[in-house]
């Protein structure tokens, strides 16, 4: 009788709060911010096409990123049962195969909105969704290797939305400076993703996922993450000085100096301070992205069509 009563109390359809928890709104910020940076760098954020910019931000965050989170949690449900059993799927708040259904539904909604926003955005959405599924789902499951998985996430969370917003504004491939800076920030995000893997070292090790903290050990992985983030930003700073934007370059140098000071604390105990650095250091990192976007707007002299 007790077993039947327990089964009867389990939900058969997820509550709205459970769906929202699966989509993880806190993770939407990076691609939304990168899309905004792309729009600013192309001059599109201040023209008549701002509704398209707003639509692109919605696409990059709640839809495509939300879909990627649902995909990841569905195919990681066994790992999460070890690392984070309170997550929405292993805890039972997302019953049956609803996690998979939500992932598919969000992917379809992403493509529908992308089609409205134009062919450039539609193609980018297809690319982003392909990587989202390939990152977590077999047979590719890119996240099994920290080198490939982190690269895929960094480029699709930062570079792809930035370039997509700029390309949508120009209706052609954006100028070289935008492409280069967007690529550098995407490369630097590889380090951010490495730090994100610190919270799941034990479960990754048990399930055979070769994250960089598992492959290299906590100390070496943290050192590598810091180096990648710093070198990428040094590249941006150097380019801004070459492109005669010294004040923007100097501003990013100040932000990088603050990051380096925070990195010193991180490297003393990476396992303890990885989450802290993700809040403090990453905030400084993404602030530099917007500074770069305003610098690029002046460099390319771009105003989006209709702006």
C-alpha positions in Angstrom: 0.0 0.0 0.0 2.8 2.4 0.9 4.5 1.8 -2.5 1.3 2.4 -4.4 0.7 5.6 -2.4 4.2 6.9 -3.2 3.8 6.2 -6.9 0.5 8.0 -6.8 2.1 11.1 -5.5 4.8 11.3 -8.2 4.0 13.8 -10.9 3.3 12.5 -14.4 3.6 16.0 -16.0 6.3 18.5 -14.9 5.3 21.6 -13.1 6.2 25.0 -14.8 8.8 25.6 -12.1 10.4 22.2 -12.9 10.6 23.1 -16.6 12.1 26.5 -15.8 14.7 24.8 -13.5 15.6 22.4 -16.4 16.2 25.4 -18.7 18.5 27.1 -16.1 17.9 30.8 -16.7 21.2 31.6 -15.0 23.0 30.1 -17.9 21.3 32.2 -20.5 23.4 35.3 -19.8 26.6 34.5 -21.7 25.0 33.9 -25.2 22.6 36.8 -24.6 25.4 39.1 -23.7 27.5 38.0 -26.6 24.6 38.6 -29.0 24.3 42.1 -27.5 28.0 42.6 -28.0 27.7 41.6 -31.6 24.8 44.0 -32.2 26.7 46.9 -30.5 29.9 46.2 -32.5 27.9 46.4 -35.8 25.9 49.5 -34.7 22.6 47.5 -34.9 21.6 48.0 -31.2 20.9 51.7 -31.7 19.0 51.6 -35.1 15.6 50.8 -36.3 16.4 47.0 -36.3 16.3 46.9 -32.5 13.3 44.5 -32.5 15.4 42.0 -34.4 18.2 42.5 -31.9 15.7 41.8 -29.1 14.5 38.7 -30.9 18.0 37.5 -31.4 18.8 37.9 -27.7 15.6 35.9 -26.8 16.8 33.2 -29.3 20.3 33.0 -28.0 19.3 32.8 -24.3 16.0 31.2 -23.3 15.5 29.2 -26.5 18.9 27.9 -27.9 20.7 28.0 -24.6 17.6 26.7 -22.7 17.4 23.8 -25.2 21.1 23.0 -24.7 20.6 22.9 -20.9 17.7 20.5 -21.3 19.7 18.3 -23.7 22.6 18.3 -21.3 20.6 17.4 -18.3 18.7 14.6 -20.1 21.9 12.9 -21.3 23.7 13.6 -18.0 21.0 12.4 -15.7 23.0 9.5 -14.5 26.1 11.7 -13.8 23.9 14.2 -12.0 22.4 11.5 -9.8 26.0 11.3 -8.3 27.1 14.9 -8.5 23.9 16.8 -8.0 21.0 14.5 -7.1 18.7 17.5 -6.3 18.7 18.5 -10.0 15.3 18.4 -11.6 15.6 15.1 -13.5 17.3 12.9 -10.9 15.1 14.3 -8.1 12.0 13.2 -10.0 10.5 16.6 -10.5 10.9 16.1 -14.3 9.2 12.7 -14.6 9.6 10.0 -17.3 11.0 11.2 -20.6 9.8 14.8 -20.2 13.4 16.1 -20.1 13.9 14.8 -23.6 10.5 16.2 -24.8 11.3 19.7 -23.4 14.7 19.6 -25.2 13.1 18.7 -28.5 10.3 21.3 -28.1 12.8 24.1 -27.3 14.9 23.2 -30.3 11.8 23.4 -32.6 10.8 26.8 -31.1 14.3 28.1 -31.6 14.2 27.2 -35.3 10.8 28.8 -35.7 11.9 32.2 -34.2 15.2 32.0 -36.1 13.4 31.7 -39.4 11.4 34.9 -38.6 14.7 36.7 -37.9 16.3 36.0 -41.3 18.4 33.4 -43.0 21.6 34.4 -41.3 20.1 33.9 -37.9 18.4 30.7 -39.0 21.7 29.1 -40.2 23.4 30.2 -37.0 20.6 28.6 -34.9 21.0 25.3 -36.8 24.8 25.4 -36.1 24.2 26.2 -32.4 21.6 23.5 -31.9 23.8 20.9 -33.7 26.6 21.6 -31.3 24.2 21.6 -28.3 23.0 18.1 -29.2 26.5 16.9 -30.2 28.0 18.2 -26.9 25.7 16.0 -24.7 24.1 13.3 -26.9 25.7 10.1 -28.3 27.3 9.2 -30.6 29.4 12.4 -30.5 29.0 13.4 -26.8 31.8 16.0 -27.1 31.8 16.6 -23.4 33.5 13.3 -22.9 36.7 15.1 -23.7 37.4 18.4 -22.0 39.5 19.8 -24.9 36.8 19.4 -27.5 33.7 19.9 -25.3 34.9 23.2 -23.8 36.0 24.5 -27.2 32.5 23.7 -28.6 30.8 25.5 -25.8 33.1 28.5 -25.8 32.7 29.1 -29.5 28.9 28.6 -29.5 28.2 30.6 -26.3 30.4 33.6 -27.2 31.7 33.6 -30.8 28.7 32.3 -32.6 26.0 34.7 -31.2 28.4 37.7 -31.5 29.1 37.0 -35.2 25.4 36.1 -35.8 24.2 39.5 -34.5 26.8 41.3 -36.6 26.1 39.3 -39.7 22.4 39.9 -39.3 23.1 43.6 -39.2 25.4 43.7 -42.2 23.5 41.0 -44.1 26.9 39.7 -45.1 29.9 38.3 -43.3 31.0 40.9 -40.8 34.3 42.8 -41.2 37.5 41.1 -40.0 38.0 43.0 -36.7 34.6 41.8 -35.5 35.4 38.2 -36.5 38.8 38.2 -34.8 37.7 39.7 -31.5 34.6 37.4 -31.3 36.9 34.4 -32.0 39.3 35.5 -29.3 36.6 35.8 -26.7 35.2 32.4 -27.7 38.7 30.9 -27.2 39.0 32.5 -23.8 35.7 31.0 -22.8 37.4 27.6 -23.0 39.0 28.5 -19.7 35.6 29.5 -18.2 34.2 26.1 -19.1 37.2 24.4 -17.5 36.4 26.1 -14.2 32.8 25.2 -14.6 33.8 21.5 -14.6 35.3 21.7 -11.1 31.9 21.3 -9.5 31.5 17.8 -11.0 35.0 16.2 -10.8 33.9 13.2 -8.8 30.9 12.3 -10.9 32.9 12.9 -14.1 35.6 10.6 -12.9 33.2 7.8 -12.0 31.3 8.1 -15.3 34.4 8.2 -17.5 34.0 11.8 -18.6 37.5 13.2 -19.3 37.0 16.8 -18.2 40.2 18.8 -17.9 40.1 18.8 -14.0 39.9 14.9 -14.3 42.6 14.7 -17.0 45.1 17.2 -15.7 44.2 17.4 -12.0 42.7 20.4 -10.3 45.9 22.6 -10.1 47.0 22.2 -13.7 43.5 22.6 -15.0 43.1 25.8 -13.1 46.4 27.1 -14.4 45.5 26.3 -17.9 42.1 27.9 -17.6 43.6 31.1 -16.3 46.3 31.2 -19.0 43.7 30.7 -21.8 41.5 33.5 -20.5 44.4 35.9 -20.0 46.1 35.2 -23.4 42.9 35.7 -25.3 42.3 39.1 -23.6 45.9 40.1 -24.2 45.3 39.5 -27.9 42.3 41.8 -27.8 44.2 44.5 -26.0 47.0 44.4 -28.5 44.7 44.5 -31.5 42.8 47.5 -30.0 46.1 49.4 -29.7 47.0 48.5 -33.3 43.5 49.7 -34.4 44.1 53.0 -32.7 41.6 52.4 -29.8 44.1 52.8 -26.9 41.5 53.9 -24.3 39.4 50.8 -24.9 42.5 48.7 -24.8 43.6 50.3 -21.6 40.2 49.7 -20.0 40.3 46.0 -20.8 43.9 45.9 -19.5 42.6 47.2 -16.1 39.8 44.6 -16.1 42.4 41.9 -16.9 44.7 43.1 -14.1 41.8 42.7 -11.7 41.2 39.2 -13.0 44.9 38.3 -12.5 44.6 39.4 -8.9 41.6 37.1 -8.5 43.4 34.3 -10.3 46.0 34.4 -7.6 43.4 33.4 -5.0 41.9 30.8 -7.3 45.2 29.0 -7.9 45.8 28.7 -4.1 42.9 26.2 -3.9 41.1 25.7 -7.2 38.5 23.3 -5.9 37.5 25.7 -3.2 37.5 28.9 -5.2 36.5 27.9 -8.7 32.8 28.8 -8.1 33.9 32.1 -6.5 36.1 33.0 -9.5 33.3 32.1 -11.9 31.3 34.9 -10.3 34.0 37.5 -9.9 36.5 36.9 -12.7 34.0 36.0 -15.3 32.1 39.1 -14.6 35.2 41.1 -15.4 35.9 39.1 -18.5 32.4 39.7 -20.0 32.7 43.4 -19.1 35.7 43.6 -21.4 33.6 42.0 -24.2 31.3 45.0 -24.2 34.1 47.5 -24.0 35.5 45.7 -27.1 32.1 45.9 -28.8 32.0 49.7 -28.4 35.6 49.9 -29.7 34.7 47.8 -32.8 31.7 50.0 -33.5 34.0 52.9 -34.0 36.6 50.9 -36.0 34.2 49.4 -38.6 32.1 52.6 -38.7 29.1 50.4 -39.1 25.4 51.3 -38.9 23.0 48.4 -39.5 20.6 48.7 -42.4 17.7 51.0 -41.4 19.8 52.4 -38.5 
